[in-house]
């Protein structure tokens, strides 16, 4: 009986984080947004057009909130007055911006 209970508890502990991970989207994950920004900066550096970037994003990001977040990144990186950033610079800038936004939101809800 103890083995069954222990096995069930272990299975529950392992399954819960996996279930939560499936439900998450990239739109609320700062490091994921930073990685995407780095990829978009790489596309721009390799002469991919904004339209090509939007098409590629639409192909890979089906969730509406994810697509909105990725399209916003593309809009910022491909803006006419935007500085040309390396993928590392873009990743750091967008990760930092997202983290600061989340920090501001959590401070205002307390």
N, C-alpha and C positions, 0 to 999 in steps of 0.2 A: 504494500500500500504506500509506504514512504517513497519508494522509487517512482511510482506513478505521480504522486504529488510533486516531487522534486522535478521530474521530467516535464510536467505541465507548467510549473513555474518558470523553468528555464526556457521552454518554448514560448511562453507569453512574454518574457523579458526580451527575447531575441526578435519576436515578431512585431512588437509595438514600435520600436524605432524604424523598422523597415516600412511599416504601414504609414508612419508619419512622413518618411522620406518620399514616398510615392505621391503623397498629397501636395507636397511643396512645389512651387513654381520658381523659375529663375527670377521673376519680377521682384521678389522680396528677399533675394539672397545677394548681398553686396559683393561677395567674391565672385559669384557667377556673373554678375553684371560687369565686373572688372575684367574678367576673362573674355567676355563677349566684346567689350570695348577694345581690348587688345586685338582680337580677331578682326574687328571692323577696321581698325587702324592699319592692320596688315593688308586688308583688301584694298584700302585706299592707296597705300604705298605701292601696291602691285598693279595700280591703274584700273582697278575694278570700278565701274561707274556706280553712282548712287542707286540707279535703277537695278543694276545687277545685284547690289548688296541687299536691297529690299526684296527682290525675288528670292534670293538665297535664304534670307531670314524667314520669309513666308513659307518656304518649303520645310524648314526645320523646326520652326516654332509655331505650333498649332494653337496653343492656349492663348486666348485673347489678351490677357494681362501680360503674358510673356511677349507677345508680338508688339504690344504697345510700348513696353520697356525697350525692346530691341530697336524698334523704329525710332524711338527718341534718341537712342545712342547713335544710330545712323545719321539722324538729322543733325546732331551736334558735331559729329566728326566730319561730315560732308558739307557743313555750312561754309559758304564762300569765305567768311572771315575767320574760320577756325584755323588754328595753327596746325601744321603737319606734325603729328606726334608719332613716336615710335610705339610699337605695341606695348612695351613696358610702361612708357609714360601714360598712355591711354588707360591701361589697366589700373595703375596707381591712382590716377586722377578720378576715374569713375568709382573705384572702390572707396576712396576717401570721401567723395561727394555723397555717396549713398550712406556710408557710416555716419557722417555728420548729420544727414537728414534724419536717419533713424534715431540718433542721439537726441536731436531736437524734439522729435515726436514723443519719445519716451519721457523727456523732461517736462513737456507740457501736459502730459496725462497724469503726472504725480501730484 
